[in-house]
Every structure is written in C-alpha cells, then in structure tokens.
Amino acid sequence: MKTVALVGSLRKDSYNLKLVNHLATTYPELGIEVAEIGNLPFFNEEIEANPGQEVRDFQALVKDADAVVIATPEYNASIPAVLKNALDWVSRSGREMEGKKVLIMGASMGALGTVKAQIHLRDILDTLGVAAYVMPAAGGNDVFVGSVHEKFDEDGTLTDELTVQFIDAIVGRFKNFIKIDVSL
Ligand SMILES: Cc1cc2nc3c(=O)[nH]c(=O)nc-3n(C[C@H](O)[C@H](O)[C@H](O)COP(=O)(O)O)c2cc1C
C-alpha cells in the first residue's frame, strides 16, 4: 500500500511533520511517503500544460497513491499557501486527487489545534476539481492536536499517551474507510 503525506509546514522541526513521522513508523503497512511540496512553483495556468519535472513527479506520486494523509498547521485561520498550491497542482486537468481517500489532521500550539484550517481544507477537498473523499468527521474523527509542543519530546517522539491512543483508533478507522467503495 502507498500513502502520500502532504505536510503543510516546511519547517524541518515541524510538529505536523513529526505527526506524520509518528504514523510512518507506527503503521509501516500504510507505506507513507512524504511529498516534497516546498519546491513546487506557484500554480499558474500559463504553465499548467508544461509545468516541469518537479510538478510532474508530484502529480505522479499522488496519482499512484492508494490514500493520502494531510497534516497541516493553521496559518491565520486557514491552511498554509504551500499546501493550497500543492492541492491546486493535483486538481483540474490531471485530477490526481479524484477519488482518493484522505485523512486530515493538524497540530498547533494553540488550544484549538487547527480547527479553522481543517474546515477550509475539507471545503477545498470536496470540490469538483479536487474531488477527494475525506474521512467523515462524524463519529469523532477530527484530529485536532492542540498544545502540540507539550506532546512531543525533544527527539520528536509522540509522548502524550491519550493522543497516541486516539491516533491509533483513527488510523484503524481510516484503514476501514480506505476499503469502502464510496463511488456514486
Ligand atoms: C504565519 C503564521 C500564522 C499562524 N496562525 C495561526 C492560527 O491562525 N492558529 C493557530 O492555532 N496557530 C497559528 N500559528 C502558529 C502555528 O500553529 C505554529 O507555528 C505551529 O507550530 C506550526 O506548525 P509546524 O510546527 O508544523 O510548523 C501561526 C503561525 C504562523 C507562522
């Protein structure tokens, strides 16, 4: 199984990247690969038909994936531009995100843990151009990791036991969600 992870932060010490690393090491069966989205050019319709190798490689990575995980911080009550740009590159003409099962999660140092950003992200993913299937929030599947700086140790290990257990339950449900035929 291949799962592409999109991380909405370019920081090497990003908590959202640490969250993805936790998934990658705890659930090797997901086959998580973190996509490089920081070097993608800004989307421009003028280069859409011939966007260069970095974009082509990213589009192919997403197209070949069985599932997608998105872990993002919240920037000014929305998702960071680098993540929106990446999603624009896998929408529309190539439709690489179409039908992909997506698990979204987010970590922030604030108490609310990216609530507003994830509301926007769900809207973006549920558009005609992107057309992904996001795991429903219903049933308690929102992954808002607030006060994240208190939940990882200096080695980048997720040490907050409640969060570890919650993510374990969510990943179990996501594996079931991936198997469901949701085509209309
Ligand atoms: C430009 C900018 C805007 C931010 N806006 C918010 C915000 O609206 N809500 C929030 O909870 N945190 C906000 N933060 C703080 C981030 O949650 C925090 O920096 C977080 O650690 C970034 O995620 P990362 O560790 O994955 O890089 C903002 C940070 C930056 C740099």
The ligand as an SDF file (V2000), in Angstrom:
LIG
                    3D

 31 33  0  0  0  0  0  0  0  0999 V2000
    2.0530   32.8530    9.6270 C   0  0  0  0  0  0  0  0  0  0  0  0
    1.5500   32.0660   10.8290 C   0  0  0  0  0  0  0  0  0  0  0  0
    0.2250   32.1290   11.1860 C   0  0  0  0  0  0  0  0  0  0  0  0
   -0.2630   31.3810   12.2730 C   0  0  0  0  0  0  0  0  0  0  0  0
   -1.6010   31.3830   12.5300 N   0  0  0  0  0  0  0  0  0  0  0  0
   -2.0920   30.5230   13.4550 C   0  0  0  0  0  0  0  0  0  0  0  0
   -3.5020   30.3780   13.6220 C   0  0  0  0  0  0  0  0  0  0  0  0
   -4.3000   31.0280   12.9590 O   0  0  0  0  0  0  0  0  0  0  0  0
   -3.9480   29.4750   14.5510 N   0  0  0  0  0  0  0  0  0  0  0  0
   -3.0640   28.7050   15.2830 C   0  0  0  0  0  0  0  0  0  0  0  0
   -3.5130   27.8740   16.0950 O   0  0  0  0  0  0  0  0  0  0  0  0
   -1.7260   28.8310   15.1520 N   0  0  0  0  0  0  0  0  0  0  0  0
   -1.2260   29.7060   14.2540 C   0  0  0  0  0  0  0  0  0  0  0  0
    0.1270   29.8070   14.0650 N   0  0  0  0  0  0  0  0  0  0  0  0
    1.0370   29.0370   14.9440 C   0  0  0  0  0  0  0  0  0  0  0  0
    1.2370   27.6200   14.4410 C   0  0  0  0  0  0  0  0  0  0  0  0
    0.1920   26.8170   14.9320 O   0  0  0  0  0  0  0  0  0  0  0  0
    2.5680   27.0610   14.9440 C   0  0  0  0  0  0  0  0  0  0  0  0
    3.6180   27.8590   14.4680 O   0  0  0  0  0  0  0  0  0  0  0  0
    2.7580   25.6220   14.5430 C   0  0  0  0  0  0  0  0  0  0  0  0
    3.7540   25.0400   15.3290 O   0  0  0  0  0  0  0  0  0  0  0  0
    3.1510   25.4960   13.0840 C   0  0  0  0  0  0  0  0  0  0  0  0
    3.1470   24.1480   12.7220 O   0  0  0  0  0  0  0  0  0  0  0  0
    4.5010   23.3300   12.4580 P   0  0  0  0  0  0  0  0  0  0  0  0
    5.1070   23.0660   13.8120 O   0  0  0  0  0  0  0  0  0  0  0  0
    4.0430   22.0810   11.7810 O   0  0  0  0  0  0  0  0  0  0  0  0
    5.4030   24.1770   11.6060 O   0  0  0  0  0  0  0  0  0  0  0  0
    0.6250   30.5740   13.0230 C   0  0  0  0  0  0  0  0  0  0  0  0
    1.9940   30.5360   12.6530 C   0  0  0  0  0  0  0  0  0  0  0  0
    2.4370   31.2560   11.5810 C   0  0  0  0  0  0  0  0  0  0  0  0
    3.9080   31.1420   11.1760 C   0  0  0  0  0  0  0  0  0  0  0  0
  1  2  1  0
  2  3  1  0
  2 30  2  0
  3  4  2  0
  4  5  1  0
  4 28  1  0
  5  6  2  0
  6  7  1  0
  6 13  1  0
  7  8  2  0
  7  9  1  0
  9 10  1  0
 10 11  2  0
 10 12  1  0
 12 13  2  0
 13 14  1  0
 14 15  1  0
 14 28  1  0
 15 16  1  0
 16 17  1  0
 16 18  1  0
 18 19  1  0
 18 20  1  0
 20 21  1  0
 20 22  1  0
 22 23  1  0
 23 24  1  0
 24 25  2  0
 24 26  1  0
 24 27  1  0
 28 29  2  0
 29 30  1  0
 30 31  1  0
M  END
$$$$
